[in-house]
C-alpha cells in the first residue's frame, strides 16, 4: 500500500471526506454539518476523520470557509459554520496522531484545479469561485500563495468599478464594498440583473418567469440564455464582462498560465466565458496574458476535498524533507 492522505471539505450544509492514494481520490463520505455549536462540530470532524483513518494515512487536510492562520492551523473566523478563534490543527493532530493541516476552502479548490492525477501540473493559476459571494485562490510556483497573514486571495474584495474622479471622501462601506467584484459579479449580482431585465422586458423568458413565480434567480437566467432569450443573454454578458475586468486585474498582476472560474455561476459555461474572455483581454496590458487560458473549473464539487488532500500531501512531504535534512546535519 502507498501513502494515503485524507481530504476533508467542510461546508455550511455538509462535510465530505475522501482518501487520496497514488493519485486517485476515493468516493466521498458525506455527512450533514452539525451547526449546533463549536464543540459539536469539532467532535463531528474528529469522528468523520477517524472513520477514514488507517495505518497508511500520513496526514489530513481540511478545507473550510474560514480565515485561517495556516502556520498554526488556528481558525480566526468563519462563514456559515460556528468555528471562531480555535486551534483546530492542534486539537485534531493530537487526537488523530498524524499531522492535520487547515486551509481556506477556496484555496483548496484552486490547488485542485492546478492538479491532474494527484500532482500539480499548472504552476501558476488564479481561481475565482462565483457563487453567493466571490472567493478565490492563487497558486504560484506550484504552491498556494497565502500572504503575510495567511489569508490572501480575497479576490472578491478587489475593486473593479468605483468612481474616484473626485477622490474617495466617502464613509467606509461595509463588506462587500461598492464596486467590489463580489458586489458586482456574484450570484446575488446576477439575481439583481435578472430582476432588472425581467422588469424591462416583461415578454422575455425572465419576465414571464417573474410573473409566474414571483421571484427569479441565476438559474432562470442560465435556463433562458440556453434557450436563446435575449434578456437572459444580456444578464450573462454583463456579469461576464464584470468578471472579465477582475480577471484582467489578476493577469496584469500575476500573468498566470490559467484563470479558472468555478462556483454555481460557472454552470453557464461558454455563455459566461465568452464575454469574460473578451473583457479580460481588452483590459490586459499588451504583452501579458499571451499564454493565459481562461476556463471553467473541471473538478466541480470534488475540488474542495481533492485540494485538501493535496495540501496534506504537500505539507507532509515538506516536513519529511526538512526532518531528513536536519537528521543528516545532526549526524
JOHU-V575399 format. One record per residue. RES is the residue in three letters. SS is DSSP state (A for helix, B for strand, O for the rest). BURIAL is I if it has 16 or more other C-alpha atoms within 10 Angstrom, else O. Layout:
res=RES ss=SS burial=BURIAL
res=RES ss=SS burial=BURIAL
//
This chain:
res=UNK ss=O burial=O
res=UNK ss=O burial=O
res=UNK ss=O burial=O
res=UNK ss=B burial=I
res=UNK ss=B burial=I
res=UNK ss=B burial=I
res=UNK ss=B burial=I
res=UNK ss=B burial=I
res=UNK ss=B burial=I
res=UNK ss=B burial=I
res=UNK ss=O burial=I
res=UNK ss=O burial=O
res=UNK ss=O burial=O
res=UNK ss=B burial=O
res=UNK ss=B burial=I
res=UNK ss=B burial=I
res=UNK ss=B burial=I
res=UNK ss=B burial=I
res=UNK ss=B burial=I
res=UNK ss=B burial=I
res=UNK ss=B burial=I
res=UNK ss=O burial=O
res=UNK ss=O burial=O
res=UNK ss=B burial=O
res=UNK ss=B burial=I
res=UNK ss=O burial=O
res=UNK ss=O burial=O
res=UNK ss=O burial=I
res=UNK ss=B burial=O
res=UNK ss=B burial=O
res=UNK ss=B burial=O
res=UNK ss=B burial=O
res=UNK ss=O burial=I
res=UNK ss=O burial=I
res=UNK ss=O burial=O
res=UNK ss=O burial=O
res=UNK ss=O burial=O
res=UNK ss=A burial=O
res=UNK ss=A burial=O
res=UNK ss=A burial=O
res=UNK ss=A burial=I
res=UNK ss=A burial=I
res=UNK ss=A burial=O
res=UNK ss=A burial=I
res=UNK ss=A burial=I
res=UNK ss=A burial=I
res=UNK ss=A burial=O
res=UNK ss=A burial=I
res=UNK ss=A burial=I
res=UNK ss=A burial=O
res=UNK ss=O burial=O
res=UNK ss=O burial=O
res=UNK ss=O burial=I
res=UNK ss=O burial=O
res=UNK ss=O burial=O
res=UNK ss=O burial=O
res=UNK ss=B burial=I
res=UNK ss=B burial=I
res=UNK ss=B burial=I
res=UNK ss=B burial=I
res=UNK ss=B burial=I
res=UNK ss=B burial=I
res=UNK ss=B burial=I
res=UNK ss=B burial=I
res=UNK ss=O burial=I
res=UNK ss=B burial=I
res=UNK ss=B burial=I
res=UNK ss=B burial=I
res=UNK ss=B burial=I
res=UNK ss=O burial=I
res=UNK ss=O burial=O
res=UNK ss=O burial=O
res=UNK ss=O burial=I
res=UNK ss=B burial=I
res=UNK ss=B burial=I
res=UNK ss=B burial=O
res=UNK ss=B burial=I
res=UNK ss=B burial=I
res=UNK ss=O burial=O
res=UNK ss=O burial=O
res=UNK ss=O burial=I
res=UNK ss=O burial=I
res=UNK ss=O burial=I
res=UNK ss=O burial=I
res=UNK ss=O burial=O
res=UNK ss=B burial=I
res=UNK ss=O burial=I
res=UNK ss=A burial=I
res=UNK ss=A burial=I
res=UNK ss=A burial=O
res=UNK ss=A burial=O
res=UNK ss=A burial=I
res=UNK ss=A burial=I
res=UNK ss=A burial=O
res=UNK ss=A burial=O
res=UNK ss=A burial=I
res=UNK ss=O burial=O
res=UNK ss=O burial=O
res=UNK ss=B burial=I
res=UNK ss=B burial=I
res=UNK ss=B burial=I
res=UNK ss=B burial=I
res=UNK ss=B burial=I
res=UNK ss=B burial=I
res=UNK ss=A burial=I
res=UNK ss=A burial=I
res=UNK ss=A burial=I
res=UNK ss=A burial=I
res=UNK ss=A burial=I
res=UNK ss=A burial=I
res=UNK ss=A burial=I
res=UNK ss=A burial=I
res=UNK ss=A burial=I
res=UNK ss=O burial=I
res=UNK ss=B burial=I
res=UNK ss=B burial=O
res=UNK ss=O burial=O
res=UNK ss=O burial=I
res=UNK ss=B burial=I
res=UNK ss=B burial=I
res=UNK ss=O burial=O
res=UNK ss=O burial=I
res=UNK ss=O burial=I
res=UNK ss=O burial=I
res=UNK ss=B burial=I
res=UNK ss=B burial=I
res=UNK ss=B burial=I
res=UNK ss=B burial=I
res=UNK ss=B burial=I
res=UNK ss=B burial=I
res=UNK ss=O burial=I
res=UNK ss=O burial=I
res=UNK ss=O burial=I
res=UNK ss=B burial=I
res=UNK ss=B burial=I
res=UNK ss=B burial=I
res=UNK ss=B burial=I
res=UNK ss=B burial=I
res=UNK ss=B burial=I
res=UNK ss=B burial=I
res=UNK ss=O burial=O
res=UNK ss=O burial=I
res=UNK ss=B burial=I
res=UNK ss=B burial=I
res=UNK ss=O burial=I
res=UNK ss=O burial=I
res=UNK ss=O burial=O
res=UNK ss=O burial=O
res=UNK ss=O burial=O
res=UNK ss=O burial=I
res=UNK ss=O burial=I
res=UNK ss=O burial=I
res=UNK ss=O burial=I
res=UNK ss=O burial=I
res=UNK ss=A burial=I
res=UNK ss=A burial=I
res=UNK ss=A burial=I
res=UNK ss=O burial=I
res=UNK ss=B burial=I
res=UNK ss=O burial=I
res=UNK ss=O burial=O
res=UNK ss=O burial=O
res=UNK ss=O burial=O
res=UNK ss=O burial=O
res=UNK ss=O burial=O
res=UNK ss=O burial=O
res=UNK ss=O burial=O
res=UNK ss=O burial=O
res=UNK ss=O burial=O
res=UNK ss=O burial=O
res=UNK ss=O burial=O
res=UNK ss=O burial=O
res=UNK ss=O burial=O
res=UNK ss=O burial=O
res=UNK ss=O burial=O
res=UNK ss=O burial=I
res=UNK ss=O burial=I
res=UNK ss=O burial=I
res=UNK ss=O burial=I
res=UNK ss=B burial=I
res=UNK ss=A burial=I
res=UNK ss=A burial=I
res=UNK ss=A burial=I
res=UNK ss=A burial=I
res=UNK ss=A burial=I
res=UNK ss=O burial=I
res=UNK ss=A burial=I
res=UNK ss=A burial=I
res=UNK ss=A burial=I
res=UNK ss=A burial=I
res=UNK ss=A burial=I
res=UNK ss=A burial=I
res=UNK ss=A burial=I
res=UNK ss=A burial=I
res=UNK ss=A burial=I
res=UNK ss=A burial=O
res=UNK ss=A burial=I
res=UNK ss=A burial=I
res=UNK ss=A burial=O
res=UNK ss=A burial=O
res=UNK ss=O burial=O
res=UNK ss=O burial=O
res=UNK ss=O burial=O
res=UNK ss=O burial=I
res=UNK ss=A burial=I
res=UNK ss=A burial=I
res=UNK ss=A burial=I
res=UNK ss=A burial=I
res=UNK ss=A burial=I
res=UNK ss=A burial=I
res=UNK ss=A burial=O
res=UNK ss=A burial=O
res=UNK ss=A burial=O
res=UNK ss=O burial=O
res=UNK ss=O burial=O
res=UNK ss=O burial=I
res=UNK ss=O burial=I
res=UNK ss=A burial=I
res=UNK ss=A burial=I
res=UNK ss=A burial=I
res=UNK ss=A burial=I
res=UNK ss=A burial=I
res=UNK ss=A burial=I
res=UNK ss=A burial=I
res=UNK ss=A burial=I
res=UNK ss=A burial=O
res=UNK ss=O burial=O
res=UNK ss=O burial=O
res=UNK ss=O burial=I
res=UNK ss=A burial=O
res=UNK ss=A burial=I
res=UNK ss=A burial=I
res=UNK ss=A burial=I
res=UNK ss=A burial=I
res=UNK ss=A burial=I
res=UNK ss=A burial=I
res=UNK ss=A burial=I
res=UNK ss=A burial=I
res=UNK ss=A burial=I
res=UNK ss=A burial=I
res=UNK ss=A burial=I
res=UNK ss=A burial=I
res=UNK ss=A burial=I
res=UNK ss=A burial=I
res=UNK ss=A burial=I
res=UNK ss=A burial=I
res=UNK ss=A burial=I
res=UNK ss=A burial=I
res=UNK ss=A burial=I
res=UNK ss=A burial=I
res=UNK ss=A burial=I
res=UNK ss=A burial=I
res=UNK ss=A burial=O
res=UNK ss=A burial=I
res=UNK ss=O burial=I
res=UNK ss=O burial=I
res=UNK ss=O burial=I
res=UNK ss=B burial=I
res=UNK ss=B burial=I
res=UNK ss=B burial=I
res=UNK ss=B burial=I
res=UNK ss=B burial=I
res=UNK ss=O burial=I
res=UNK ss=A burial=I
res=UNK ss=A burial=I
res=UNK ss=A burial=I
res=UNK ss=A burial=I
res=UNK ss=A burial=I
res=UNK ss=O burial=O
res=UNK ss=A burial=O
res=UNK ss=A burial=I
res=UNK ss=A burial=I
res=UNK ss=A burial=I
res=UNK ss=A burial=I
res=UNK ss=A burial=I
res=UNK ss=A burial=I
res=UNK ss=A burial=I
res=UNK ss=A burial=O
res=UNK ss=A burial=I
res=UNK ss=A burial=I
res=UNK ss=A burial=I
res=UNK ss=A burial=O
res=UNK ss=A burial=I
res=UNK ss=O burial=I
res=UNK ss=O burial=O
res=UNK ss=O burial=O
res=UNK ss=O burial=O
res=UNK ss=O burial=I
res=UNK ss=O burial=I
res=UNK ss=O burial=O
res=UNK ss=O burial=O
res=UNK ss=O burial=I
res=UNK ss=B burial=O
res=UNK ss=B burial=I
res=UNK ss=B burial=I
res=UNK ss=B burial=I
res=UNK ss=O burial=I
res=UNK ss=O burial=O
res=UNK ss=O burial=I
res=UNK ss=A burial=I
res=UNK ss=A burial=O
res=UNK ss=A burial=I
res=UNK ss=A burial=I
res=UNK ss=A burial=I
res=UNK ss=A burial=I
res=UNK ss=A burial=I
res=UNK ss=A burial=I
res=UNK ss=A burial=I
res=UNK ss=A burial=I
res=UNK ss=A burial=I
res=UNK ss=A burial=I
res=UNK ss=A burial=I
res=UNK ss=A burial=I
res=UNK ss=A burial=I
res=UNK ss=A burial=I
res=UNK ss=A burial=I
res=UNK ss=A burial=O
res=UNK ss=A burial=O
res=UNK ss=A burial=O
res=UNK ss=A burial=O
res=UNK ss=A burial=O
res=UNK ss=A burial=O
res=UNK ss=A burial=O
res=UNK ss=A burial=O
res=UNK ss=A burial=O
res=UNK ss=A burial=O
res=UNK ss=A burial=O
res=UNK ss=A burial=O
res=UNK ss=A burial=O
res=UNK ss=A burial=O
res=UNK ss=O burial=O
//
